[in-house]
Amino acid sequence: MISIALMSFNSCKNDDILGGGKSVKLSPPSWIHGSWGVEGLDTEIFKFTSNDVIYLGASLKEIYNFTTVGGSLSLKETKNTSSVYELTYKASAGGEKASAIFSFKKGDGSYIDVAINEAGETVSDSDYSQFIKLK
């Protein structure tokens, strides 16, 4: 399962997004729009549009727009439009639980800093790696 999360700040806007057959609204800030990858590789890992986040070629909007049987999904989008965008994903089904946090920090326009915590724990400054803007 794909997970996304970012750290919360007191000044952030929070929108809870529920999956399980309900329509998903994503709205990444304009500073992050485009394709991002790891330096030295031409592979797109993240692509951000005005209404979706594509992770390794999979649309998060489409993934969260499916119906679960006997389970639950939630996605929390947190924005600090000046510098941070985060997604937190939680799922449970059949007694299994999964969660993840993806955190994106604004760079200088040629890069962003990305931290992914698939344990769903708080992201620390040492967790970030630089992703470059792909053309």
N, C-alpha and C positions, 0 to 999 in steps of 0.2 A: 504494500500500500504506500501511496505517496503521502508524505507528511510535510507540513510547512508551518513555521512559527517564527515569531520575532518577539523581542523583549518589549515589555510594556513600560511606558513612561507616563507620569502624571498628566502631561500635556497632550497625550495622544487621543485620537479619535478611535473608538472601538466599535466594530460591527460584528455581531455574531451571525454566522452563516450556517444554516442547518442543511445537511444532506438528506439522503433517504427519500429521493423522489421529489424534493422541493427544489425550486429554481435557485441557482446560486448566483450571487452578484459579487464580482470581484472588481476592484477599481484601484490598481496600483498607481502610485503618484507618477506624474509625467517625467520626473528626473530619472526614473528607472526603465522607461520604455526602451525597447530594443533587445538585441541578442547579446548574451554574455557567455564567456567560456574561460577556460584555463589557459594561461599564457603558454605558448608553444604548441597548442593544439588548435585546430580550426573547428573543433566540435562545439556546436551550440549546446549548452547545458540548460540555460534559462533563457526564456524569451518572455518579455512583458509587453502587453498591449494595454489599451485603455480599459479593457474589461476582462482580461484573462491572464493567467500565468501558465506558461508551458514549461514543464520540467522534463528533461530528457525525451522530448517529443510528445509528451502526454499533456493534454489540456486538463488542468485542474477543474475548470468549469464543467467539462463533460464528465469527469470522474465523479464529482460530487452530485451530479444530477441523475443518479441512478437510485433505484429503490433497494433497500436492504431487507432481507428476510430475517426477522428475529435479532436484529442488531441495531446499532445506531452510529451515526457519523456526526461530527461537528467540525467546523472550520472557523477559526476566529482570525479576522483580519485586523491588524493594529497598525495605525499610521501616525508617524511623526513626519509630516510632509516635508519638513526642512532637511531631514537627514536619515530617517530610519523607516523601513517597511518590514512588517513581520507577519507570518502566517503560522498558526498553531492548529494542528490536526489531531483529532482523537477519534478512534473507532473501537467498537466492540461488537463481537458476534461469536456465538457458540462458546462463551466463556473465555475467549481470547481478547486481549486488549492491545492496542497499538497507539502510539502517539509520537509526534515529532514537532520540532520547532525549526523554522527557517527564518533567519534574520539577515536583512540586507541593509548595509550602510552606504550612504551616498559617498562617492569618490569625487574625482575632479572632472568627470564626464567621460574619461577614457577607461575608467575602471570603477567597480563597486567592490565592497568587502562582503563576503558571504560566510555565514556560519550555519551549519546544519547539525542539529542534535536530535538523533533518532530515538533517544531515550525520553524525549519530551521534558528534559530538564532545562534549567536556566542556562542561557548562552553567556559565556564570559568573553572578554576582549581577546584572550589568547586563542579562542576557537575560530577566529575569522581568517579567511584566505582571500586573496585578491583574484577577481575575475575581470578579464578585459572585455571591452566592447568590441564585438565582431562587426565587420562591415558587410 
